Amino acid sequence: MQFVSTRGSSTVSLDEALVNGIAPDGGLYVPVELPAFSTGDFAAARTIPEVARVLLRPFFTGSSLLPDLEQVLAETFSFPIPATDLPGSNRHASLLELYHGPTAAFKDVGAGFLAACLTRLEGDEAAPLTILVATSGDTGGAVAAAFNERPGMRVVVLFPDGRVSERQAHQLTCWSDNVLSLSVTGAFDDCQALVKAAMADAALAGRYRFSSANSINIGRLLPQSTYYADASLRHFRMTGNKPGFVVPTGNLGNALACIMAREMGLPIGPIVLATNANRTIHEYFETLEWIPRASVQTLASAMDVGDPSNMERLRNIVGEADVLRDCLGVLSVEDDAIRASIRQDFEDFGFATCPHTATATHTWRQLEPELRGAHDWILVATAHPAKFETIVEPLIGETVPLPEELAEILSRPSRAVSIDPSLDAVAAAMDEHFH
Ligand SMILES: *Cc1c(COP(=O)(O)O)cnc(C)c1O
């Protein structure tokens, strides 16, 4: 399979798309065409790695990674992704639990796949590849966990001091020597600017081989289609119905993976995007004009995106707003509704949801009765509520039990180097740690 930039026409292999991350013209890589499947193609695929093998193999034709595909998928899908039935709805509804990975959020899937691929393509113990990542919370932990102790690979995580939750901070700072965690006395934007400056700095580039692992890498997106394929196939085999999906959405990566699975022929019904108070996508569907803006802070902080970069891919793969809104729904959910939904979920289901997941359960309750009653629904749970216990616990009046993986991580010793938001400080910390 070849990949092409959303802004250009020259094509690259999967290997190049993974290593480059972003295309040289500033566009995002998309497959030149999506493979087409029927449900029968998956008849023998009963586990997630088996579904992934059928679904992702066409993307690996011509890639040097093809002989390792089996192993890459085993490393990526090393934890369960179950769909749990929700009680008390007239049509079947279930919760797709994407939070059983090492850092208890769905980003573990994309980060794990990217780490498995990049280590094989670029891992070099004599001249390690250094992944730079700026994070406001979830991404950095998933990337650090995925690259931890991988030979020939290093990670430098930059996070804003005091602006991530205590548990998130721990997930950013509890790794082996190949991961350097920098606590920056500044904002997330400072961290992002420092990553850009470091990658562009000639002196640093002479001492380090840099790459990034941000959410626009196609390697984060491809494996995410797998869990939509698997969940829809299981539901379809059981009931004969194509389930609809409600997907909590920020930068549109996870939702795009769902849309791609449907485009490839998987048995998926309506797809509804649940956003927080960041309304850029919502307004695009209403006005047909794309007006990115600064993000606003919400309780569902991992979805605080005012300029979702994957929209460029979505328009390229599916079409412009008038086409898009015929095949997608979208609802923007304010913080008050998120709080109410967390309480309602606890009452109705007997367990808590995280603030991101609560945008999906709220959206599902708000669907037009006709639409809601015409389909079975799978609501996507993007993170474990114990990651956001300071928001969730006061709302439900109970402690959220820690899942085993998270408890294990929180029991490890943590260490971070505190630095000023300056490139000199980043360089000094890296030289000190890695040499
Ligand atoms: C990143 C994230 C999201 C948003 O996903 P996108 O792919 O950016 O739309 C939602 N929930 C959680 C918990 C996340 O970490």
The ligand as a Tripos MOL2 file, in Angstrom:
@<TRIPOS>MOLECULE
LIG
   15    15     1     0     0
SMALL
NO_CHARGES

@<TRIPOS>ATOM
      1 C1         -7.1170   11.6130   23.2710 C.3       1 LIG1
      2 C2         -8.3850   11.2960   23.9930 C.ar      1 LIG1
      3 C3         -9.6560   11.5520   23.4220 C.ar      1 LIG1
      4 C4         -9.8130   12.2200   22.0740 C.3       1 LIG1
      5 O1         -9.4530   11.3700   21.0140 O.3       1 LIG1
      6 P1         -9.1680   11.9810   19.5440 P.3       1 LIG1
      7 O2         -8.6020   10.8430   18.7800 O.co2     1 LIG1
      8 O3         -8.1960   13.0880   19.7460 O.co2     1 LIG1
      9 O4        -10.4700   12.4560   19.0190 O.co2     1 LIG1
     10 C5        -10.7890   11.1810   24.1220 C.ar      1 LIG1
     11 N1        -10.6950   10.6110   25.3500 N.ar      1 LIG1
     12 C6         -9.5030   10.3520   25.9320 C.ar      1 LIG1
     13 C7         -9.4820    9.7410   27.2870 C.3       1 LIG1
     14 C8         -8.3090   10.6810   25.2830 C.ar      1 LIG1
     15 O5         -7.1340   10.4370   25.8870 O.3       1 LIG1
@<TRIPOS>BOND
     1     1     2 1
     2     2     3 ar
     3     2    14 ar
     4     3     4 1
     5     3    10 ar
     6     4     5 1
     7     5     6 1
     8     6     7 2
     9     6     8 1
    10     6     9 1
    11    10    11 ar
    12    11    12 ar
    13    12    13 1
    14    12    14 ar
    15    14    15 1
@<TRIPOS>SUBSTRUCTURE
     1 LIG1         1 GROUP 0 **** ****
